[in-house]
Amino acid sequence: MSNKFLSGPKPRRIDSKTSLTGNSVSSDDNESGTIKKHGMGTLVAILFIAGENAGCGVLALPFSFDRTGWSGLPLLIMCWIDAGICGILIGKCWLILEERWPEFRESCRYPYAAIGEMAYGSWMKKVVSFCLQTCLLGSAVVILLICAQLVSEFAGQYFHLSFGLWILIVGVALLPFMMLGSPGEMWPVAAAALFTITSAIVLIMMEATKEFVKADMKPAPSSQPSISSVSLAFGTFIFAFGGTAIFPNYQNDMRDKSKFPKAVIFGYLILIVLYVPIAITGYIAYGSSVKNNIISSIPNGLAKDAAILLLSGHLFAAFLIVINGAILEIENAIKIPNAFGWKRFSVRTVALIFVLFISETIPHFGKILDLMGGSSITMLSYILPPLFYLKLCSMKDENWPEWKVSTLEKIYYYKISIVGIIGGISCTFWALKAIFAPGALSLPCYIDFNCSNE
């Protein structure tokens, strides 16, 4: 590697414990590149982290508790803690890159892949890029399907259109808003995403509680958990916390990038405050009768209609945030200018057509959610961040700051990756088995436009 890539700020000793929140990362932040004149503040970053993560996963949490019983609660907490730690680690990885290689102090449209490349080489950049596209485009498919389902359910009270047509309508409605640039231009979208999902969760919990209180017979408990049910629930929990794939994009748009770990901590605190109450309330209220989308278990009425509209608004915003991360890397790879023009319009239209095609082909969001949670999301959110961080910290050069990692930290970080590998393989296996089980596959919506999302 050329000498200019090895140049950086003067060597400093950095203790990983004190740098966990980003406060001690640099003695001269302006010199190391962690601070820039324009960009997102910490609060906006928190909005992106919480607003993008909370959504599809939270709707399936009560159903996942039905799969696992009360053993799902400690599993959910473990996934929350480990995902939060991984979010902090990937943020610290980017700070290391900026300290060691000055070219990364400029705006970067492929930050996660760049971290992989500098840690393990160009082959890892390709692996990360593949996982990133699979993860983000797959997540966009799930979000689009749930949004179409909610809109279909609401509009079905007044007129009927097939589910396949609703997928197309919602997709076309999203296209103009996909032309927004980087996350820094989309902070109102993040704020709207968090506000709408929080309001919807409150309404759903109120309705579920009322149903439980007035029920003459309490719902039947779930069946005994099995390896397959726990594995699939693990995939759902991973999906619920697995927004790490685009965290480096948020950090790259921040004014003070060293504060990103703080944003992760507060963002994940918001997530657990939202997730645990609705998971427990939905599970207690509906038991084994709970649907894979909790909103489908709520009785018809004004509260349900309001919740559907709020959730639809959230998913609309979440779709834009998620697919933006995938598109930015694609545009960088094919050298599309970072400004609106016919090239951006063409690339983003093609991306939407691809998402629509997958959605119309497999309109069962629950099965795709489990598959995504067990495969690419696990890879990007649980397996790779600890490995990248430990690798970067182990690399030495006389011109580089030293990042110390204690033995206890190393053990726990490797534990996260190992659990991610085991859980991811198991979840992927059972998700694929469910997708290709006899009678599980139905005709695509472009063949049978009366297709169902069930």
C-alpha positions as CSV (number, residue, x, y, z in Angstrom):
1,M,0.0,0.0,0.0
2,S,1.3,3.4,-0.9
3,N,2.8,5.7,1.8
4,K,0.1,8.3,1.5
5,F,-2.5,5.7,2.5
6,L,-0.5,5.0,5.7
7,S,-0.2,8.6,6.7
8,G,-2.5,9.8,9.4
9,P,-2.7,11.7,12.7
10,K,0.1,11.5,15.2
11,P,0.1,8.2,17.2
12,R,-2.2,8.3,20.3
13,R,-3.1,5.5,22.7
14,I,-6.9,4.9,22.6
15,D,-8.6,2.7,25.2
16,S,-11.5,1.0,23.6
17,K,-13.5,1.3,26.8
18,T,-13.3,5.0,26.9
19,S,-14.0,5.3,23.2
20,L,-17.2,3.3,23.4
21,T,-19.2,6.4,23.4
22,G,-16.9,8.2,21.0
23,N,-15.7,10.8,23.5
24,S,-12.0,9.9,23.5
25,V,-11.5,8.9,19.9
26,S,-9.5,11.9,18.8
27,S,-7.5,14.6,20.5
28,D,-7.9,16.8,17.5
29,D,-11.1,15.9,15.8
30,N,-10.8,18.4,13.0
31,E,-7.4,17.0,12.1
32,S,-8.6,13.4,12.1
33,G,-11.6,14.2,10.0
34,T,-14.4,13.2,12.4
35,I,-15.9,16.7,12.4
36,K,-17.1,18.5,9.3
37,K,-19.0,21.8,8.8
38,H,-22.2,20.3,7.5
39,G,-24.1,17.1,8.3
40,M,-26.5,15.4,10.7
41,G,-26.5,16.0,14.4
42,T,-26.6,13.2,17.0
43,L,-30.4,13.6,17.5
44,V,-31.0,13.1,13.8
45,A,-28.8,10.0,13.8
46,I,-30.8,8.6,16.6
47,L,-34.0,9.2,14.6
48,F,-32.6,7.3,11.7
49,I,-31.4,4.4,13.8
50,A,-34.7,4.0,15.7
51,G,-37.0,5.0,12.9
52,E,-35.4,2.6,10.4
53,N,-35.2,-0.4,12.7
54,A,-38.7,-0.2,14.3
55,G,-41.2,-1.4,11.8
56,C,-41.6,-4.8,10.0
57,G,-39.9,-6.7,12.8
58,V,-42.0,-5.2,15.6
59,L,-45.2,-6.3,13.9
60,A,-44.1,-9.9,14.0
61,L,-42.8,-10.0,17.6
62,P,-46.0,-11.3,19.2
63,F,-46.1,-14.1,16.7
64,S,-42.5,-14.9,17.4
65,F,-43.3,-15.1,21.1
66,D,-46.0,-17.6,20.2
67,R,-43.3,-19.7,18.5
68,T,-41.0,-19.6,21.5
69,G,-43.1,-19.0,24.6
70,W,-41.6,-17.0,27.4
71,S,-38.1,-18.2,26.4
72,G,-38.4,-15.6,23.6
73,L,-38.0,-12.8,26.1
74,P,-34.3,-13.5,27.0
75,L,-33.6,-14.3,23.4
76,L,-35.0,-10.9,22.4
77,I,-32.9,-9.2,25.1
78,M,-29.8,-11.0,24.0
79,C,-30.3,-10.0,20.3
80,W,-30.9,-6.4,21.4
81,I,-27.7,-6.2,23.5
82,D,-25.6,-7.9,20.8
83,A,-27.0,-5.8,18.0
84,G,-26.4,-2.6,19.9
85,I,-22.8,-3.6,20.6
86,C,-22.3,-4.5,16.9
87,G,-23.7,-1.1,15.9
88,I,-21.2,0.6,18.2
89,L,-18.3,-1.5,16.8
90,I,-19.1,-0.8,13.2
91,G,-19.1,2.9,14.1
92,K,-15.7,2.6,15.7
93,C,-14.4,0.8,12.6
94,W,-15.2,3.8,10.5
95,L,-13.4,6.1,13.0
96,I,-10.3,3.8,12.6
97,L,-10.5,4.1,8.8
98,E,-10.6,7.9,9.0
99,E,-7.6,8.0,11.4
100,R,-5.5,5.7,9.2
101,W,-6.5,6.5,5.7
102,P,-7.2,10.2,5.0
103,E,-9.1,9.6,1.8
104,F,-12.0,8.2,3.9
105,R,-12.5,11.6,5.6
106,E,-14.3,12.7,2.5
107,S,-17.9,11.6,1.7
108,C,-18.1,7.9,1.0
109,R,-21.0,6.1,-0.7
110,Y,-19.9,2.6,0.2
111,P,-18.6,2.8,3.8
112,Y,-19.5,-0.7,5.0
113,A,-17.8,-2.3,2.0
114,A,-14.8,0.0,2.6
115,I,-14.5,-1.2,6.2
116,G,-14.4,-4.8,5.0
117,E,-11.8,-4.0,2.3
118,M,-9.4,-2.3,4.7
119,A,-9.8,-5.1,7.3
120,Y,-9.5,-8.2,5.1
121,G,-8.9,-7.1,1.5
122,S,-10.7,-6.6,-1.8
123,W,-12.4,-10.0,-1.6
124,M,-14.2,-9.0,1.6
125,K,-15.4,-5.8,-0.1
126,K,-17.2,-8.0,-2.6
127,V,-18.7,-10.2,0.1
128,V,-20.0,-7.2,2.0
129,S,-21.4,-5.6,-1.1
130,F,-23.2,-8.8,-2.1
131,C,-24.6,-9.2,1.5
132,L,-25.5,-5.5,1.6
133,Q,-27.5,-5.5,-1.6
134,T,-29.3,-8.8,-0.6
135,C,-30.1,-7.4,2.8
136,L,-31.3,-4.0,1.9
137,L,-33.2,-4.9,-1.3
138,G,-34.7,-7.9,0.6
139,S,-35.7,-5.7,3.5
140,A,-37.3,-3.3,0.9
141,V,-39.3,-6.2,-0.4
142,V,-40.6,-7.1,3.1
143,I,-41.5,-3.4,3.8
144,L,-43.3,-3.1,0.5
145,L,-45.3,-6.2,1.1
146,I,-46.4,-5.2,4.6
147,C,-47.3,-1.7,3.4
148,A,-49.3,-3.1,0.5
149,Q,-51.1,-5.5,2.9
150,L,-52.0,-2.7,5.3
151,V,-53.3,-0.4,2.6
152,S,-55.2,-3.3,1.1
153,E,-56.8,-4.1,4.4
154,F,-57.8,-0.5,5.0
155,A,-59.1,0.2,1.5
156,G,-60.9,-3.2,1.5
157,Q,-63.6,-1.7,3.7
158,Y,-64.6,0.6,0.9
159,F,-63.6,-1.2,-2.4
160,H,-61.8,-4.2,-3.5
161,L,-58.5,-4.5,-5.5
162,S,-56.3,-7.5,-5.6
163,F,-53.2,-7.7,-3.4
164,G,-51.0,-7.9,-6.4
165,L,-52.3,-4.7,-7.7
166,W,-51.9,-3.0,-4.4
167,I,-48.2,-4.0,-4.4
168,L,-47.8,-2.2,-7.8
169,I,-49.8,0.9,-6.6
170,V,-47.7,1.4,-3.5
171,G,-44.5,0.8,-5.4
172,V,-45.3,3.5,-8.0
173,A,-46.3,5.9,-5.2
174,L,-42.9,5.5,-3.7
175,L,-40.9,6.2,-6.9
176,P,-40.8,10.1,-6.7
177,F,-39.6,10.0,-3.1
178,M,-36.8,7.6,-4.0
179,M,-35.0,10.4,-5.9
180,L,-33.8,11.9,-2.6
181,G,-30.1,11.8,-2.1
182,S,-28.1,10.7,1.0
183,P,-29.5,10.3,4.5
184,G,-28.6,13.9,5.3
185,E,-31.3,15.1,3.0
186,M,-33.9,12.7,4.5
187,W,-34.1,13.6,8.2
188,P,-37.8,14.5,8.1
189,V,-38.4,11.0,6.7
190,A,-36.6,9.5,9.7
191,A,-38.6,11.7,12.2
192,A,-41.9,10.7,10.5
193,A,-40.9,7.0,10.6
194,L,-40.3,7.1,14.4
195,F,-43.3,9.2,15.2
196,T,-45.7,7.0,13.2
197,I,-44.5,3.7,14.5
198,T,-44.5,4.8,18.1
199,S,-48.1,6.1,17.8
200,A,-49.2,2.9,16.1
201,I,-47.6,0.7,18.8
202,V,-49.5,2.6,21.5
203,L,-52.8,2.1,19.6
204,I,-52.2,-1.6,19.0
205,M,-51.3,-2.2,22.7
206,M,-54.4,-0.4,23.9
207,E,-56.6,-2.5,21.6
208,A,-54.9,-5.7,22.5
209,T,-55.3,-4.9,26.2
210,K,-59.0,-4.2,25.8
211,E,-59.5,-7.5,24.0
212,F,-57.7,-9.4,26.7
213,V,-59.7,-7.7,29.5
214,K,-63.1,-8.3,28.0
215,A,-62.4,-11.9,26.8
216,D,-64.5,-14.6,28.6
217,M,-61.9,-17.2,27.8
218,K,-58.3,-16.4,27.9
219,P,-56.3,-17.4,24.7
220,A,-54.7,-20.8,24.4
221,P,-51.0,-20.8,25.2
222,S,-48.5,-21.5,22.4
223,S,-47.3,-25.0,21.6
224,Q,-44.0,-26.4,23.0
225,P,-41.1,-24.5,21.3
226,S,-39.0,-26.6,18.9
227,I,-35.7,-26.1,17.2
228,S,-37.4,-24.8,14.0
229,S,-39.7,-22.4,15.9
230,V,-36.9,-20.9,18.0
231,S,-34.7,-20.6,14.9
232,L,-37.3,-18.8,13.0
233,A,-38.0,-16.5,15.9
234,F,-34.3,-15.8,16.1
235,G,-34.5,-14.6,12.5
236,T,-37.4,-12.3,13.3
237,F,-35.5,-10.8,16.3
238,I,-32.4,-10.3,14.2
239,F,-34.6,-8.6,11.6
240,A,-36.1,-6.3,14.2
241,F,-32.7,-5.1,15.3
242,G,-30.7,-5.7,12.1
243,G,-30.4,-2.2,10.6
244,T,-26.6,-2.2,11.0
245,A,-26.1,-2.6,7.3
246,I,-26.7,1.1,6.7
247,F,-25.4,2.5,10.0
248,P,-22.1,3.5,8.3
249,N,-24.1,5.6,5.8
250,Y,-25.7,7.5,8.7
251,Q,-22.3,8.0,10.4
252,N,-20.8,9.3,7.1
253,D,-23.4,12.0,7.0
254,M,-22.9,13.2,10.6
255,R,-21.1,16.5,11.5
256,D,-19.3,14.8,14.4
257,K,-18.8,11.1,13.4
258,S,-17.2,10.2,16.8
259,K,-20.6,10.7,18.4
260,F,-22.2,7.9,16.3
261,P,-21.7,5.2,19.0
262,K,-23.8,7.5,21.4
263,A,-26.5,7.7,18.8
264,V,-26.5,3.8,18.6
265,I,-26.9,3.5,22.4
266,F,-29.9,5.9,22.6
267,G,-31.4,4.6,19.4
268,Y,-31.4,1.0,20.7
269,L,-32.8,2.1,24.1
270,I,-35.8,3.5,22.2
271,L,-36.2,0.2,20.3
272,I,-36.3,-2.0,23.4
273,V,-38.8,0.4,25.0
274,L,-41.0,-0.1,22.0
275,Y,-40.4,-3.8,21.4
276,V,-40.8,-5.5,24.8
277,P,-44.3,-4.1,25.7
278,I,-45.9,-4.9,22.3
279,A,-44.4,-8.3,22.2
280,I,-45.6,-9.3,25.6
281,T,-49.0,-7.6,25.3
282,G,-49.7,-9.2,21.9
283,Y,-48.6,-12.6,23.1
284,I,-50.7,-12.5,26.3
285,A,-53.8,-11.0,24.6
286,Y,-54.0,-13.4,21.6
287,G,-51.8,-16.5,22.5
288,S,-51.7,-19.1,19.8
289,S,-54.3,-17.2,17.7
290,V,-52.0,-14.3,17.0
291,K,-51.3,-13.6,13.3
292,N,-47.8,-13.1,11.9
293,N,-48.7,-9.4,11.6
294,I,-50.2,-8.3,14.9
295,I,-52.4,-5.7,13.2
296,S,-54.4,-8.5,11.6
297,S,-55.3,-9.7,15.1
298,I,-56.8,-6.4,16.1
299,P,-60.6,-6.1,15.7
300,N,-62.0,-3.7,13.1
301,G,-62.7,-0.2,14.3
302,L,-61.4,3.3,14.4
303,A,-58.3,2.5,16.4
304,K,-57.3,-0.2,13.9
305,D,-57.9,2.1,11.0
306,A,-55.7,4.8,12.6
307,A,-53.0,2.2,13.4
308,I,-53.0,1.0,9.8
309,L,-52.6,4.5,8.5
310,L,-49.8,5.2,10.9
311,L,-48.0,2.0,10.1
312,S,-48.4,2.6,6.4
313,G,-46.8,6.0,6.8
314,H,-44.0,4.5,8.8
315,L,-43.3,1.8,6.2
316,F,-43.5,4.3,3.4
317,A,-40.7,6.3,5.2
318,A,-38.7,3.1,6.2
319,F,-38.7,1.9,2.6
320,L,-37.1,5.1,1.4
321,I,-34.4,4.9,4.1
322,V,-33.6,1.2,3.5
323,I,-33.5,1.2,-0.3
324,N,-31.4,4.4,-0.3
325,G,-28.5,2.5,1.3
326,A,-28.5,-0.1,-1.4
327,I,-28.9,2.4,-4.2
328,L,-26.0,4.7,-3.0
329,E,-23.5,1.8,-3.3
330,I,-24.9,0.8,-6.8
331,E,-24.6,4.4,-8.0
332,N,-21.0,4.6,-6.7
333,A,-20.1,1.3,-8.4
334,I,-21.3,2.5,-11.8
335,K,-20.1,6.1,-11.2
336,I,-23.5,7.9,-11.2
337,P,-23.1,11.6,-10.2
338,N,-24.2,12.4,-6.6
339,A,-27.0,14.7,-7.9
340,F,-30.4,14.4,-9.4
341,G,-30.5,13.7,-13.1
342,W,-31.6,11.2,-15.7
343,K,-29.0,8.7,-14.6
344,R,-30.2,8.7,-11.0
345,F,-33.8,8.5,-12.1
346,S,-33.0,5.5,-14.3
347,V,-31.0,3.5,-11.7
348,R,-33.6,4.1,-9.0
349,T,-36.5,3.2,-11.3
350,V,-34.7,-0.1,-12.2
351,A,-34.1,-0.8,-8.5
352,L,-37.8,-0.3,-7.8
353,I,-38.8,-2.6,-10.7
354,F,-36.6,-5.3,-9.3
355,V,-38.1,-5.0,-5.8
356,L,-41.6,-5.1,-7.3
357,F,-40.7,-8.2,-9.3
358,I,-39.6,-10.1,-6.2
359,S,-42.6,-8.8,-4.2
360,E,-45.0,-10.0,-6.9
361,T,-43.2,-13.4,-7.1
362,I,-43.1,-14.3,-3.4
363,P,-45.9,-12.2,-1.7
364,H,-45.4,-13.8,1.7
365,F,-43.6,-11.3,3.9
366,G,-43.3,-13.6,6.9
367,K,-41.2,-16.2,5.1
368,I,-39.0,-13.6,3.4
369,L,-38.5,-11.9,6.8
370,D,-37.3,-15.1,8.4
371,L,-35.0,-15.8,5.5
372,M,-33.5,-12.3,5.5
373,G,-33.1,-12.3,9.2
374,G,-31.2,-15.6,9.1
375,S,-28.9,-14.9,6.2
376,S,-27.6,-11.5,5.0
377,I,-28.9,-9.5,8.0
378,T,-27.2,-11.8,10.5
379,M,-24.0,-11.6,8.5
380,L,-24.0,-7.7,8.4
381,S,-25.5,-7.1,11.9
382,Y,-23.9,-9.8,14.0
383,I,-21.1,-11.7,12.4
384,L,-19.0,-9.1,10.5
385,P,-18.9,-6.1,12.9
386,P,-16.9,-7.8,15.7
387,L,-14.6,-9.5,13.2
388,F,-13.9,-6.3,11.4
389,Y,-13.3,-4.4,14.6
390,L,-10.9,-7.0,16.1
391,K,-9.0,-7.2,12.8
392,L,-8.6,-3.5,12.5
393,C,-7.5,-3.1,16.1
394,S,-4.9,-5.9,15.6
395,M,-3.3,-4.1,12.6
396,K,-0.2,-2.2,13.6
397,D,1.8,0.7,12.1
398,E,4.1,3.2,13.8
399,N,2.0,6.1,12.3
400,W,-1.3,4.7,13.5
401,P,-3.1,5.2,16.9
402,E,-3.3,2.1,19.0
403,W,-6.7,0.6,19.8
404,K,-6.6,-1.7,22.8
405,V,-9.2,-4.5,23.2
406,S,-9.2,-6.4,26.5
407,T,-9.3,-10.2,26.6
408,L,-12.9,-10.2,28.0
409,E,-14.0,-7.9,25.2
410,K,-12.5,-10.2,22.6
411,I,-14.2,-13.3,24.1
412,Y,-17.6,-11.5,24.1
413,Y,-17.2,-10.2,20.5
414,Y,-16.3,-13.7,19.3
415,K,-19.3,-15.0,21.1
416,I,-21.5,-12.7,19.2
417,S,-20.1,-13.8,15.9
418,I,-20.3,-17.5,16.8
419,V,-23.9,-17.2,18.0
420,G,-24.7,-15.3,14.8
421,I,-23.2,-18.0,12.6
422,I,-25.0,-20.9,14.4
423,G,-28.3,-19.0,14.6
424,G,-28.1,-17.7,11.1
425,I,-27.4,-21.1,9.5
426,S,-30.3,-22.7,11.5
427,C,-32.7,-19.9,10.7
428,T,-31.8,-19.9,7.0
429,F,-32.3,-23.7,6.8
430,W,-35.8,-23.7,8.4
431,A,-36.8,-20.6,6.5
432,L,-35.9,-22.2,3.1
433,K,-37.6,-25.4,4.2
434,A,-40.8,-23.4,5.0
435,I,-40.7,-21.5,1.6
436,F,-40.2,-24.7,-0.4
437,A,-42.5,-27.0,1.6
438,P,-45.2,-28.9,-0.3
439,G,-48.1,-26.5,-1.0
440,A,-46.2,-23.5,0.4
441,L,-45.4,-21.9,-2.9
442,S,-48.3,-20.2,-4.7
443,L,-48.5,-18.6,-8.1
444,P,-46.8,-15.3,-8.5
445,C,-49.1,-12.2,-8.4
446,Y,-48.2,-11.4,-12.1
447,I,-49.8,-14.8,-13.0
448,D,-52.6,-14.8,-10.4
449,F,-53.3,-11.2,-9.5
450,N,-55.7,-12.4,-6.8
451,C,-52.7,-13.7,-4.9
452,S,-52.7,-13.7,-1.1
453,N,-50.0,-12.5,1.3
454,E,-50.9,-15.3,3.8
